[in-house]
Amino acid sequence: MLDHHPENNSDINEIYKKLEAELASIDPGCVACGTCCSFDEFDHVLYASTIETDYIRKNVEVPSFDPDKNICPFLINSQCSIREHRTLGCRVFFCNPDYKEKAQDIYNKYYTMIKDLADNNGVEWLYAPMLKQLKNV
């Protein structure tokens, strides 16, 4: 069992708030259409850390899903049903390829912040495909 710390919920929220402010400053043009949630369309595997998947589990019910289909289980009617709780990878992955390099720099910065949060709180760190992590409870 993972070492859960209740304070991580507010700490990860603060990290995500900073990230959203930074993303707003570059305006990647996301219209929240859900296209990027069909990972195969972009030849994409969404990775997430343990602390992020724990955060999702603490805040929303994870529906039954098949991780081999490579479609986010939270995509409902072409919309993210957990938008405020989505992972770092979801937040910086945009359909517009013009933002790929900048998004990678931002991702690296916030990945380090989330990793530090886990390390500082003794939370087990596993960075793996999100769908497989969500399925392995």
A tleap script that builds the chain and sets N, CA, C and O, in Angstrom:
source leaprc.protein.ff14SB
mol = sequence {
  NMET LEU ASP HIE HIE PRO GLU ASN ASN SER
  ASP ILE ASN GLU ILE TYR LYS LYS LEU GLU
  ALA GLU LEU ALA SER ILE ASP PRO GLY CYS
  VAL ALA CYS GLY THR CYS CYS SER PHE ASP
  GLU PHE ASP HIE VAL LEU TYR ALA SER THR
  ILE GLU THR ASP TYR ILE ARG LYS ASN VAL
  GLU VAL PRO SER PHE ASP PRO ASP LYS ASN
  ILE CYS PRO PHE LEU ILE ASN SER GLN CYS
  SER ILE ARG GLU HIE ARG THR LEU GLY CYS
  ARG VAL PHE PHE CYS ASN PRO ASP TYR LYS
  GLU LYS ALA GLN ASP ILE TYR ASN LYS TYR
  TYR THR MET ILE LYS ASP LEU ALA ASP ASN
  ASN GLY VAL GLU TRP LEU TYR ALA PRO MET
  LEU LYS GLN LEU LYS ASN CVAL
}
set mol.1.N position { 0.841 -1.192 0.000 }
set mol.1.CA position { 0.000 0.000 0.000 }
set mol.1.C position { 0.882 1.251 0.000 }
set mol.1.O position { 1.938 1.287 0.633 }
set mol.2.N position { 0.435 2.251 -0.708 }
set mol.2.CA position { 1.195 3.489 -0.790 }
set mol.2.C position { 1.069 4.283 0.496 }
set mol.2.O position { 0.092 4.158 1.234 }
set mol.3.N position { 2.059 5.083 0.741 }
set mol.3.CA position { 2.062 5.957 1.903 }
set mol.3.C position { 1.339 7.252 1.518 }
set mol.3.O position { 1.917 8.116 0.858 }
set mol.4.N position { 0.070 7.384 1.933 }
set mol.4.CA position { -0.733 8.556 1.571 }
set mol.4.C position { -0.622 9.626 2.641 }
set mol.4.O position { -0.642 9.328 3.835 }
set mol.5.N position { -0.508 10.841 2.219 }
set mol.5.CA position { -0.452 11.977 3.137 }
set mol.5.C position { -1.541 12.958 2.743 }
set mol.5.O position { -1.549 13.437 1.609 }
set mol.6.N position { -2.467 13.272 3.655 }
set mol.6.CA position { -3.565 14.170 3.302 }
set mol.6.C position { -3.114 15.541 2.818 }
set mol.6.O position { -3.788 16.165 1.999 }
set mol.7.N position { -1.984 16.009 3.318 }
set mol.7.CA position { -1.526 17.342 2.903 }
set mol.7.C position { -1.128 17.379 1.435 }
set mol.7.O position { -1.081 18.455 0.840 }
set mol.8.N position { -0.844 16.230 0.842 }
set mol.8.CA position { -0.454 16.218 -0.564 }
set mol.8.C position { -1.575 16.706 -1.470 }
set mol.8.O position { -1.308 17.252 -2.540 }
set mol.9.N position { -2.824 16.518 -1.059 }
set mol.9.CA position { -3.955 16.964 -1.856 }
set mol.9.C position { -3.885 18.475 -2.084 }
set mol.9.O position { -4.027 18.933 -3.218 }
set mol.10.N position { -3.670 19.248 -1.025 }
set mol.10.CA position { -3.580 20.703 -1.193 }
set mol.10.C position { -2.259 21.102 -1.845 }
set mol.10.O position { -2.212 22.072 -2.601 }
set mol.11.N position { -1.190 20.365 -1.562 }
set mol.11.CA position { 0.107 20.675 -2.172 }
set mol.11.C position { 0.072 20.463 -3.684 }
set mol.11.O position { 0.586 21.290 -4.437 }
set mol.12.N position { -0.526 19.372 -4.129 }
set mol.12.CA position { -0.592 19.119 -5.569 }
set mol.12.C position { -1.520 20.147 -6.223 }
set mol.12.O position { -1.280 20.566 -7.355 }
set mol.13.N position { -2.571 20.551 -5.515 }
set mol.13.CA position { -3.448 21.615 -6.025 }
set mol.13.C position { -2.667 22.900 -6.261 }
set mol.13.O position { -2.859 23.566 -7.278 }
set mol.14.N position { -1.791 23.251 -5.333 }
set mol.14.CA position { -0.985 24.468 -5.481 }
set mol.14.C position { -0.050 24.369 -6.682 }
set mol.14.O position { 0.117 25.338 -7.423 }
set mol.15.N position { 0.552 23.216 -6.872 }
set mol.15.CA position { 1.425 23.014 -8.038 }
set mol.15.C position { 0.612 23.177 -9.318 }
set mol.15.O position { 1.046 23.853 -10.251 }
set mol.16.N position { -0.564 22.558 -9.362 }
set mol.16.CA position { -1.409 22.661 -10.551 }
set mol.16.C position { -1.871 24.103 -10.796 }
set mol.16.O position { -1.979 24.516 -11.951 }
set mol.17.N position { -2.144 24.870 -9.750 }
set mol.17.CA position { -2.539 26.277 -9.916 }
set mol.17.C position { -1.407 27.081 -10.555 }
set mol.17.O position { -1.643 27.888 -11.454 }
set mol.18.N position { -0.182 26.858 -10.089 }
set mol.18.CA position { 0.972 27.550 -10.680 }
set mol.18.C position { 1.120 27.171 -12.151 }
set mol.18.O position { 1.370 28.020 -13.007 }
set mol.19.N position { 0.959 25.885 -12.423 }
set mol.19.CA position { 1.059 25.401 -13.799 }
set mol.19.C position { 0.005 26.062 -14.687 }
set mol.19.O position { 0.323 26.533 -15.779 }
set mol.20.N position { -1.235 26.100 -14.230 }
set mol.20.CA position { -2.309 26.698 -15.028 }
set mol.20.C position { -2.025 28.169 -15.318 }
set mol.20.O position { -2.294 28.645 -16.421 }
set mol.21.N position { -1.489 28.885 -14.349 }
set mol.21.CA position { -1.138 30.294 -14.566 }
set mol.21.C position { -0.046 30.417 -15.624 }
set mol.21.O position { -0.106 31.295 -16.485 }
set mol.22.N position { 0.946 29.541 -15.558 }
set mol.22.CA position { 2.024 29.585 -16.552 }
set mol.22.C position { 1.501 29.236 -17.941 }
set mol.22.O position { 1.881 29.868 -18.927 }
set mol.23.N position { 0.637 28.239 -18.021 }
set mol.23.CA position { 0.073 27.859 -19.318 }
set mol.23.C position { -0.785 28.986 -19.898 }
set mol.23.O position { -0.764 29.223 -21.106 }
set mol.24.N position { -1.525 29.667 -19.054 }
set mol.24.CA position { -2.352 30.784 -19.523 }
set mol.24.C position { -1.485 31.877 -20.145 }
set mol.24.O position { -1.913 32.561 -21.074 }
set mol.25.N position { -0.280 32.036 -19.634 }
set mol.25.CA position { 0.602 33.086 -20.158 }
set mol.25.C position { 1.134 32.764 -21.554 }
set mol.25.O position { 1.513 33.675 -22.290 }
set mol.26.N position { 1.168 31.485 -21.932 }
set mol.26.CA position { 1.624 31.138 -23.287 }
set mol.26.C position { 0.451 30.874 -24.226 }
set mol.26.O position { 0.644 30.782 -25.439 }
set mol.27.N position { -0.751 30.750 -23.690 }
set mol.27.CA position { -1.987 30.562 -24.451 }
set mol.27.C position { -1.847 29.520 -25.565 }
set mol.27.O position { -1.773 29.874 -26.742 }
set mol.28.N position { -1.811 28.238 -25.194 }
set mol.28.CA position { -1.660 27.186 -26.197 }
set mol.28.C position { -2.909 26.938 -27.032 }
set mol.28.O position { -2.883 26.113 -27.946 }
set mol.29.N position { -3.990 27.629 -26.738 }
set mol.29.CA position { -5.177 27.524 -27.574 }
set mol.29.C position { -6.003 26.273 -27.362 }
set mol.29.O position { -6.683 25.825 -28.285 }
set mol.30.N position { -5.964 25.705 -26.188 }
set mol.30.CA position { -6.761 24.514 -25.904 }
set mol.30.C position { -8.238 24.897 -25.831 }
set mol.30.O position { -8.619 25.830 -25.124 }
set mol.31.N position { -9.063 24.157 -26.577 }
set mol.31.CA position { -10.505 24.396 -26.553 }
set mol.31.C position { -11.236 23.285 -25.804 }
set mol.31.O position { -12.462 23.193 -25.866 }
set mol.32.N position { -10.480 22.442 -25.095 }
set mol.32.CA position { -11.048 21.356 -24.283 }
set mol.32.C position { -11.971 20.459 -25.100 }
set mol.32.O position { -13.068 20.117 -24.659 }
set mol.33.N position { -11.516 20.081 -26.298 }
set mol.33.CA position { -12.342 19.262 -27.188 }
set mol.33.C position { -12.224 17.766 -26.910 }
set mol.33.O position { -13.034 16.979 -27.399 }
set mol.34.N position { -11.217 17.367 -26.125 }
set mol.34.CA position { -11.048 15.965 -25.781 }
set mol.34.C position { -10.307 15.139 -26.818 }
set mol.34.O position { -10.078 13.949 -26.600 }
set mol.35.N position { -9.930 15.731 -27.930 }
set mol.35.CA position { -9.242 14.988 -28.981 }
set mol.35.C position { -7.959 14.343 -28.470 }
set mol.35.O position { -7.652 13.204 -28.822 }
set mol.36.N position { -7.219 15.057 -27.653 }
set mol.36.CA position { -5.935 14.542 -27.172 }
set mol.36.C position { -6.100 13.389 -26.177 }
set mol.36.O position { -5.116 12.735 -25.831 }
set mol.37.N position { -7.324 13.130 -25.714 }
set mol.37.CA position { -7.567 12.043 -24.757 }
set mol.37.C position { -7.670 10.684 -25.437 }
set mol.37.O position { -7.679 9.653 -24.766 }
set mol.38.N position { -7.748 10.677 -26.768 }
set mol.38.CA position { -7.685 9.428 -27.537 }
set mol.38.C position { -6.226 9.259 -27.928 }
set mol.38.O position { -5.799 9.665 -29.009 }
set mol.39.N position { -5.474 8.650 -27.022 }
set mol.39.CA position { -4.017 8.654 -27.097 }
set mol.39.C position { -3.459 8.048 -28.380 }
set mol.39.O position { -2.422 8.500 -28.866 }
set mol.40.N position { -4.121 7.037 -28.939 }
set mol.40.CA position { -3.618 6.403 -30.156 }
set mol.40.C position { -3.580 7.372 -31.335 }
set mol.40.O position { -2.726 7.250 -32.213 }
set mol.41.N position { -4.498 8.330 -31.356 }
set mol.41.CA position { -4.524 9.302 -32.455 }
set mol.41.C position { -3.232 10.110 -32.521 }
set mol.41.O position { -2.854 10.603 -33.584 }
set mol.42.N position { -2.561 10.242 -31.388 }
set mol.42.CA position { -1.328 11.020 -31.322 }
set mol.42.C position { -0.110 10.130 -31.099 }
set mol.42.O position { 0.988 10.624 -30.840 }
set mol.43.N position { -0.310 8.802 -31.203 }
set mol.43.CA position { 0.766 7.848 -30.910 }
set mol.43.C position { 1.396 8.210 -29.562 }
set mol.43.O position { 2.613 8.353 -29.441 }
set mol.44.N position { 0.540 8.353 -28.567 }
set mol.44.CA position { 0.920 8.905 -27.269 }
set mol.44.C position { 0.582 7.931 -26.145 }
set mol.44.O position { -0.490 7.326 -26.132 }
set mol.45.N position { 1.494 7.793 -25.223 }
set mol.45.CA position { 1.230 7.066 -23.985 }
set mol.45.C position { 1.329 8.102 -22.873 }
set mol.45.O position { 2.372 8.730 -22.691 }
set mol.46.N position { 0.247 8.272 -22.139 }
set mol.46.CA position { 0.222 9.247 -21.056 }
set mol.46.C position { 0.833 8.632 -19.806 }
set mol.46.O position { 0.326 7.644 -19.276 }
set mol.47.N position { 1.918 9.219 -19.345 }
set mol.47.CA position { 2.564 8.777 -18.110 }
set mol.47.C position { 2.116 9.674 -16.966 }
set mol.47.O position { 1.802 10.849 -17.155 }
set mol.48.N position { 2.095 9.091 -15.783 }
set mol.48.CA position { 1.752 9.846 -14.578 }
set mol.48.C position { 2.499 9.240 -13.407 }
set mol.48.O position { 2.932 8.088 -13.448 }
set mol.49.N position { 2.638 10.031 -12.376 }
set mol.49.CA position { 3.302 9.565 -11.161 }
set mol.49.C position { 2.275 8.994 -10.194 }
set mol.49.O position { 1.074 9.233 -10.319 }
set mol.50.N position { 2.769 8.247 -9.244 }
set mol.50.CA position { 1.916 7.666 -8.215 }
set mol.50.C position { 1.137 8.748 -7.481 }
set mol.50.O position { -0.056 8.596 -7.220 }
set mol.51.N position { 1.811 9.827 -7.153 }
set mol.51.CA position { 1.143 10.886 -6.395 }
set mol.51.C position { -0.022 11.486 -7.196 }
set mol.51.O position { -1.027 11.894 -6.614 }
set mol.52.N position { 0.110 11.538 -8.518 }
set mol.52.CA position { -0.966 12.070 -9.353 }
set mol.52.C position { -2.143 11.102 -9.449 }
set mol.52.O position { -3.297 11.522 -9.362 }
set mol.53.N position { -1.864 9.820 -9.626 }
set mol.53.CA position { -2.963 8.854 -9.704 }
set mol.53.C position { -3.632 8.690 -8.339 }
set mol.53.O position { -4.838 8.454 -8.265 }
set mol.54.N position { -2.861 8.814 -7.265 }
set mol.54.CA position { -3.463 8.809 -5.923 }
set mol.54.C position { -4.400 10.009 -5.770 }
set mol.54.O position { -5.492 9.889 -5.214 }
set mol.55.N position { -3.962 11.158 -6.267 }
set mol.55.CA position { -4.766 12.383 -6.202 }
set mol.55.C position { -6.094 12.191 -6.944 }
set mol.55.O position { -7.147 12.608 -6.461 }
set mol.56.N position { -6.035 11.565 -8.103 }
set mol.56.CA position { -7.264 11.291 -8.854 }
set mol.56.C position { -8.177 10.385 -8.034 }
set mol.56.O position { -9.361 10.674 -7.866 }
set mol.57.N position { -7.619 9.291 -7.527 }
set mol.57.CA position { -8.429 8.337 -6.751 }
set mol.57.C position { -9.057 8.975 -5.511 }
set mol.57.O position { -10.168 8.613 -5.123 }
set mol.58.N position { -8.354 9.917 -4.891 }
set mol.58.CA position { -8.879 10.581 -3.690 }
set mol.58.C position { -10.045 11.507 -4.018 }
set mol.58.O position { -10.886 11.778 -3.161 }
set mol.59.N position { -10.096 11.989 -5.248 }
set mol.59.CA position { -11.060 13.032 -5.590 }
set mol.59.C position { -12.194 12.616 -6.517 }
set mol.59.O position { -13.234 13.274 -6.548 }
set mol.60.N position { -12.015 11.552 -7.260 }
set mol.60.CA position { -13.065 11.107 -8.188 }
set mol.60.C position { -13.145 9.584 -8.183 }
set mol.60.O position { -12.208 8.893 -7.781 }
set mol.61.N position { -14.277 9.086 -8.635 }
set mol.61.CA position { -14.436 7.641 -8.776 }
set mol.61.C position { -13.853 7.228 -10.122 }
set mol.61.O position { -14.193 7.804 -11.156 }
set mol.62.N position { -12.980 6.235 -10.105 }
set mol.62.CA position { -12.382 5.739 -11.341 }
set mol.62.C position { -13.345 4.714 -11.934 }
set mol.62.O position { -13.631 3.697 -11.302 }
set mol.63.N position { -13.848 4.972 -13.147 }
set mol.63.CA position { -14.787 4.030 -13.753 }
set mol.63.C position { -14.077 2.760 -14.228 }
set mol.63.O position { -12.853 2.728 -14.358 }
set mol.64.N position { -14.846 1.749 -14.477 }
set mol.64.CA position { -14.302 0.521 -15.051 }
set mol.64.C position { -13.841 0.836 -16.476 }
set mol.64.O position { -14.540 1.526 -17.218 }
set mol.65.N position { -12.671 0.333 -16.853 }
set mol.65.CA position { -12.156 0.603 -18.196 }
set mol.65.C position { -11.124 -0.447 -18.577 }
set mol.65.O position { -10.618 -1.182 -17.728 }
set mol.66.N position { -10.821 -0.503 -19.872 }
set mol.66.CA position { -9.818 -1.413 -20.410 }
set mol.66.C position { -8.587 -0.582 -20.774 }
set mol.66.O position { -8.632 0.193 -21.728 }
set mol.67.N position { -7.481 -0.733 -20.023 }
set mol.67.CA position { -6.296 0.087 -20.313 }
set mol.67.C position { -5.688 -0.191 -21.682 }
set mol.67.O position { -4.961 0.648 -22.214 }
set mol.68.N position { -5.973 -1.351 -22.257 }
set mol.68.CA position { -5.414 -1.677 -23.571 }
set mol.68.C position { -6.070 -0.889 -24.702 }
set mol.68.O position { -5.530 -0.833 -25.807 }
set mol.69.N position { -7.218 -0.284 -24.442 }
set mol.69.CA position { -7.884 0.529 -25.473 }
set mol.69.C position { -7.207 1.881 -25.645 }
set mol.69.O position { -7.425 2.555 -26.652 }
set mol.70.N position { -6.387 2.288 -24.678 }
set mol.70.CA position { -5.593 3.518 -24.748 }
set mol.70.C position { -6.433 4.780 -24.963 }
set mol.70.O position { -6.041 5.699 -25.681 }
set mol.71.N position { -7.601 4.790 -24.316 }
set mol.71.CA position { -8.466 5.973 -24.301 }
set mol.71.C position { -8.730 6.303 -22.843 }
set mol.71.O position { -9.031 5.414 -22.046 }
set mol.72.N position { -8.621 7.544 -22.501 }
set mol.72.CA position { -8.814 7.947 -21.114 }
set mol.72.C position { -10.219 7.577 -20.636 }
set mol.72.O position { -11.203 7.890 -21.306 }
set mol.73.N position { -10.317 6.914 -19.485 }
set mol.73.CA position { -11.631 6.520 -18.970 }
set mol.73.C position { -12.468 7.701 -18.477 }
set mol.73.O position { -13.658 7.555 -18.198 }
set mol.74.N position { -11.850 8.842 -18.375 }
set mol.74.CA position { -12.561 10.028 -17.906 }
set mol.74.C position { -13.072 10.895 -19.058 }
set mol.74.O position { -13.643 11.961 -18.829 }
set mol.75.N position { -12.867 10.439 -20.287 }
set mol.75.CA position { -13.362 11.148 -21.462 }
set mol.75.C position { -14.833 10.763 -21.661 }
set mol.75.O position { -15.144 9.620 -21.995 }
set mol.76.N position { -15.722 11.722 -21.454 }
set mol.76.CA position { -17.159 11.482 -21.576 }
set mol.76.C position { -17.740 12.543 -22.504 }
set mol.76.O position { -17.618 13.741 -22.253 }
set mol.77.N position { -18.376 12.081 -23.584 }
set mol.77.CA position { -18.949 12.999 -24.584 }
set mol.77.C position { -17.903 14.000 -25.078 }
set mol.77.O position { -18.175 15.196 -25.184 }
set mol.78.N position { -16.722 13.502 -25.374 }
set mol.78.CA position { -15.603 14.302 -25.892 }
set mol.78.C position { -15.133 15.387 -24.930 }
set mol.78.O position { -14.538 16.375 -25.360 }
set mol.79.N position { -15.389 15.220 -23.647 }
set mol.79.CA position { -14.962 16.182 -22.632 }
set mol.79.C position { -14.281 15.457 -21.477 }
set mol.79.O position { -14.643 14.329 -21.142 }
set mol.80.N position { -13.309 16.100 -20.881 }
set mol.80.CA position { -12.648 15.554 -19.696 }
set mol.80.C position { -13.586 15.734 -18.505 }
set mol.80.O position { -13.966 16.855 -18.167 }
set mol.81.N position { -13.953 14.626 -17.877 }
set mol.81.CA position { -14.879 14.692 -16.741 }
set mol.81.C position { -14.166 14.973 -15.419 }
set mol.81.O position { -14.813 15.152 -14.387 }
set mol.82.N position { -12.828 15.011 -15.453 }
set mol.82.CA position { -12.056 15.297 -14.231 }
set mol.82.C position { -11.074 16.438 -14.476 }
set mol.82.O position { -9.976 16.444 -13.920 }
set mol.83.N position { -11.452 17.373 -15.280 }
set mol.83.CA position { -10.525 18.424 -15.724 }
set mol.83.C position { -9.738 19.059 -14.581 }
set mol.83.O position { -8.534 19.271 -14.727 }
set mol.84.N position { -10.360 19.367 -13.466 }
set mol.84.CA position { -9.632 20.014 -12.372 }
set mol.84.C position { -8.699 19.050 -11.639 }
set mol.84.O position { -7.850 19.487 -10.862 }
set mol.85.N position { -8.846 17.748 -11.877 }
set mol.85.CA position { -8.001 16.757 -11.206 }
set mol.85.C position { -7.059 16.033 -12.171 }
set mol.85.O position { -6.379 15.090 -11.768 }
set mol.86.N position { -7.009 16.452 -13.422 }
set mol.86.CA position { -6.202 15.735 -14.414 }
set mol.86.C position { -4.712 15.871 -14.108 }
set mol.86.O position { -4.289 16.766 -13.377 }
set mol.87.N position { -3.943 14.974 -14.677 }
set mol.87.CA position { -2.510 14.890 -14.391 }
set mol.87.C position { -1.712 15.979 -15.110 }
set mol.87.O position { -2.221 16.684 -15.981 }
set mol.88.N position { -0.463 16.085 -14.720 }
set mol.88.CA position { 0.467 17.014 -15.362 }
set mol.88.C position { 0.529 16.762 -16.865 }
set mol.88.O position { 0.448 17.699 -17.660 }
set mol.89.N position { 0.672 15.497 -17.252 }
set mol.89.CA position { 0.755 15.153 -18.673 }
set mol.89.C position { -0.457 15.617 -19.456 }
set mol.89.O position { -0.328 16.076 -20.591 }
set mol.90.N position { -1.627 15.500 -18.861 }
set mol.90.CA position { -2.859 15.973 -19.510 }
set mol.90.C position { -2.835 17.484 -19.657 }
set mol.90.O position { -3.271 18.025 -20.673 }
set mol.91.N position { -2.339 18.142 -18.669 }
set mol.91.CA position { -2.367 19.605 -18.644 }
set mol.91.C position { -1.419 20.239 -19.658 }
set mol.91.O position { -1.659 21.364 -20.098 }
set mol.92.N position { -0.360 19.552 -20.033 }
set mol.92.CA position { 0.625 20.151 -20.945 }
set mol.92.C position { 0.640 19.511 -22.332 }
set mol.92.O position { 1.471 19.874 -23.164 }
set mol.93.N position { -0.256 18.575 -22.593 }
set mol.93.CA position { -0.314 17.932 -23.909 }
set mol.93.C position { -1.374 18.633 -24.743 }
set mol.93.O position { -2.558 18.611 -24.405 }
set mol.94.N position { -0.944 19.255 -25.835 }
set mol.94.CA position { -1.862 20.020 -26.672 }
set mol.94.C position { -1.893 19.466 -28.085 }
set mol.94.O position { -0.898 18.942 -28.586 }
set mol.95.N position { -3.051 19.592 -28.718 }
set mol.95.CA position { -3.206 19.148 -30.106 }
set mol.95.C position { -2.320 19.959 -31.047 }
set mol.95.O position { -1.845 19.443 -32.058 }
set mol.96.N position { -2.103 21.214 -30.715 }
set mol.96.CA position { -1.320 22.119 -31.546 }
set mol.96.C position { 0.169 21.792 -31.394 }
set mol.96.O position { 0.742 22.012 -30.326 }
set mol.97.N position { 0.801 21.269 -32.453 }
set mol.97.CA position { 2.215 20.880 -32.362 }
set mol.97.C position { 3.179 22.047 -32.155 }
set mol.97.O position { 4.335 21.830 -31.792 }
set mol.98.N position { 2.726 23.277 -32.380 }
set mol.98.CA position { 3.592 24.446 -32.193 }
set mol.98.C position { 4.044 24.609 -30.743 }
set mol.98.O position { 5.022 25.306 -30.471 }
set mol.99.N position { 3.342 23.973 -29.822 }
set mol.99.CA position { 3.657 24.130 -28.400 }
set mol.99.C position { 4.436 22.954 -27.823 }
set mol.99.O position { 4.696 22.906 -26.621 }
set mol.100.N position { 4.805 22.013 -28.676 }
set mol.100.CA position { 5.439 20.786 -28.180 }
set mol.100.C position { 6.725 21.059 -27.395 }
set mol.100.O position { 6.891 20.538 -26.292 }
set mol.101.N position { 7.624 21.856 -27.938 }
set mol.101.CA position { 8.902 22.117 -27.264 }
set mol.101.C position { 8.697 22.905 -25.970 }
set mol.101.O position { 9.261 22.559 -24.933 }
set mol.102.N position { 7.898 23.952 -26.034 }
set mol.102.CA position { 7.631 24.762 -24.840 }
set mol.102.C position { 6.915 23.923 -23.780 }
set mol.102.O position { 7.217 24.023 -22.590 }
set mol.103.N position { 5.969 23.102 -24.219 }
set mol.103.CA position { 5.232 22.248 -23.279 }
set mol.103.C position { 6.172 21.265 -22.593 }
set mol.103.O position { 5.995 20.961 -21.414 }
set mol.104.N position { 7.161 20.769 -23.312 }
set mol.104.CA position { 8.116 19.830 -22.709 }
set mol.104.C position { 8.937 20.513 -21.622 }
set mol.104.O position { 9.191 19.923 -20.571 }
set mol.105.N position { 9.349 21.744 -21.868 }
set mol.105.CA position { 10.089 22.497 -20.846 }
set mol.105.C position { 9.238 22.706 -19.595 }
set mol.105.O position { 9.709 22.532 -18.471 }
set mol.106.N position { 7.990 23.077 -19.807 }
set mol.106.CA position { 7.079 23.285 -18.674 }
set mol.106.C position { 6.843 21.965 -17.950 }
set mol.106.O position { 6.833 21.911 -16.720 }
set mol.107.N position { 6.653 20.907 -18.723 }
set mol.107.CA position { 6.439 19.585 -18.121 }
set mol.107.C position { 7.606 19.224 -17.208 }
set mol.107.O position { 7.401 18.813 -16.066 }
set mol.108.N position { 8.814 19.374 -17.703 }
set mol.108.CA position { 10.001 19.021 -16.915 }
set mol.108.C position { 10.060 19.803 -15.608 }
set mol.108.O position { 10.394 19.247 -14.561 }
set mol.109.N position { 9.740 21.078 -15.668 }
set mol.109.CA position { 9.754 21.935 -14.475 }
set mol.109.C position { 8.763 21.425 -13.423 }
set mol.109.O position { 9.110 21.300 -12.248 }
set mol.110.N position { 7.538 21.134 -13.844 }
set mol.110.CA position { 6.501 20.726 -12.889 }
set mol.110.C position { 6.628 19.258 -12.490 }
set mol.110.O position { 6.227 18.875 -11.391 }
set mol.111.N position { 7.178 18.446 -13.368 }
set mol.111.CA position { 7.492 17.057 -13.000 }
set mol.111.C position { 8.438 17.061 -11.797 }
set mol.111.O position { 8.243 16.309 -10.842 }
set mol.112.N position { 9.455 17.906 -11.852 }
set mol.112.CA position { 10.416 18.013 -10.750 }
set mol.112.C position { 9.724 18.465 -9.469 }
set mol.112.O position { 10.028 17.956 -8.390 }
set mol.113.N position { 8.810 19.399 -9.574 }
set mol.113.CA position { 8.085 19.874 -8.390 }
set mol.113.C position { 7.242 18.750 -7.777 }
set mol.113.O position { 7.195 18.602 -6.555 }
set mol.114.N position { 6.584 17.969 -8.619 }
set mol.114.CA position { 5.752 16.868 -8.123 }
set mol.114.C position { 6.622 15.767 -7.535 }
set mol.114.O position { 6.279 15.180 -6.508 }
set mol.115.N position { 7.743 15.487 -8.180 }
set mol.115.CA position { 8.672 14.474 -7.656 }
set mol.115.C position { 9.209 14.914 -6.298 }
set mol.115.O position { 9.289 14.107 -5.372 }
set mol.116.N position { 9.573 16.177 -6.176 }
set mol.116.CA position { 10.049 16.703 -4.892 }
set mol.116.C position { 8.973 16.585 -3.816 }
set mol.116.O position { 9.275 16.258 -2.668 }
set mol.117.N position { 7.726 16.847 -4.180 }
set mol.117.CA position { 6.619 16.714 -3.233 }
set mol.117.C position { 6.520 15.278 -2.726 }
set mol.117.O position { 6.369 15.041 -1.527 }
set mol.118.N position { 6.607 14.337 -3.638 }
set mol.118.CA position { 6.555 12.924 -3.240 }
set mol.118.C position { 7.742 12.573 -2.348 }
set mol.118.O position { 7.573 11.958 -1.295 }
set mol.119.N position { 8.932 12.961 -2.769 }
set mol.119.CA position { 10.142 12.650 -1.995 }
set mol.119.C position { 10.094 13.268 -0.599 }
set mol.119.O position { 10.437 12.614 0.386 }
set mol.120.N position { 9.672 14.516 -0.518 }
set mol.120.CA position { 9.639 15.225 0.764 }
set mol.120.C position { 8.604 14.670 1.733 }
set mol.120.O position { 8.696 14.890 2.940 }
set mol.121.N position { 7.614 13.946 1.199 }
set mol.121.CA position { 6.554 13.395 2.039 }
set mol.121.C position { 6.616 11.877 2.160 }
set mol.121.O position { 5.704 11.258 2.709 }
set mol.122.N position { 7.687 11.277 1.651 }
set mol.122.CA position { 7.851 9.836 1.768 }
set mol.122.C position { 6.826 9.029 0.989 }
set mol.122.O position { 6.496 7.906 1.370 }
set mol.123.N position { 6.319 9.602 -0.106 }
set mol.123.CA position { 5.339 8.909 -0.935 }
set mol.123.C position { 6.086 8.089 -1.982 }
set mol.123.O position { 6.999 8.582 -2.644 }
set mol.124.N position { 5.684 6.840 -2.116 }
set mol.124.CA position { 6.308 5.960 -3.113 }
set mol.124.C position { 6.214 6.617 -4.489 }
set mol.124.O position { 5.164 7.142 -4.859 }
set mol.125.N position { 7.313 6.587 -5.245 }
set mol.125.CA position { 7.341 7.197 -6.576 }
set mol.125.C position { 7.377 6.107 -7.626 }
set mol.125.O position { 8.284 5.275 -7.662 }
set mol.126.N position { 6.379 6.133 -8.469 }
set mol.126.CA position { 6.340 5.274 -9.641 }
set mol.126.C position { 5.859 6.162 -10.774 }
set mol.126.O position { 4.816 6.806 -10.667 }
set mol.127.N position { 6.611 6.194 -11.847 }
set mol.127.CA position { 6.251 6.983 -13.017 }
set mol.127.C position { 6.016 5.982 -14.134 }
set mol.127.O position { 6.961 5.382 -14.646 }
set mol.128.N position { 4.759 5.802 -14.510 }
set mol.128.CA position { 4.387 4.738 -15.440 }
set mol.128.C position { 3.147 5.174 -16.224 }
set mol.128.O position { 2.544 6.201 -15.911 }
set mol.129.N position { 2.765 4.392 -17.247 }
set mol.129.CA position { 1.549 4.742 -17.983 }
set mol.129.C position { 0.354 4.914 -17.037 }
set mol.129.O position { 0.068 4.044 -16.214 }
set mol.130.N position { -0.326 6.038 -17.169 }
set mol.130.CA position { -1.415 6.365 -16.258 }
set mol.130.C position { -2.516 5.317 -16.253 }
set mol.130.O position { -3.014 4.954 -15.187 }
set mol.131.N position { -2.904 4.827 -17.419 }
set mol.131.CA position { -4.008 3.877 -17.471 }
set mol.131.C position { -3.675 2.598 -16.716 }
set mol.131.O position { -4.534 2.038 -16.034 }
set mol.132.N position { -2.450 2.136 -16.829 }
set mol.132.CA position { -2.048 0.923 -16.102 }
set mol.132.C position { -1.999 1.189 -14.596 }
set mol.132.O position { -2.392 0.334 -13.802 }
set mol.133.N position { -1.520 2.367 -14.203 }
set mol.133.CA position { -1.489 2.710 -12.773 }
set mol.133.C position { -2.894 2.795 -12.189 }
set mol.133.O position { -3.137 2.310 -11.084 }
set mol.134.N position { -3.813 3.402 -12.917 }
set mol.134.CA position { -5.181 3.522 -12.414 }
set mol.134.C position { -5.852 2.160 -12.301 }
set mol.134.O position { -6.679 1.942 -11.415 }
set mol.135.N position { -5.499 1.253 -13.190 }
set mol.135.CA position { -6.099 -0.085 -13.182 }
set mol.135.C position { -5.543 -0.932 -12.046 }
set mol.135.O position { -6.256 -1.774 -11.500 }
set mol.136.N position { -4.277 -0.721 -11.680 }
set mol.136.CA position { -3.618 -1.517 -10.633 }
set mol.136.C position { -3.805 -0.867 -9.276 }
set mol.136.O position { -2.941 -0.127 -8.804 }
set mol.137.N position { -4.913 -1.142 -8.667 }
set mol.137.CA position { -5.177 -0.574 -7.336 }
set mol.137.C position { -4.656 -1.520 -6.285 }
set mol.137.O position { -4.772 -1.242 -5.091 }
savepdb mol mol.pdb
quit
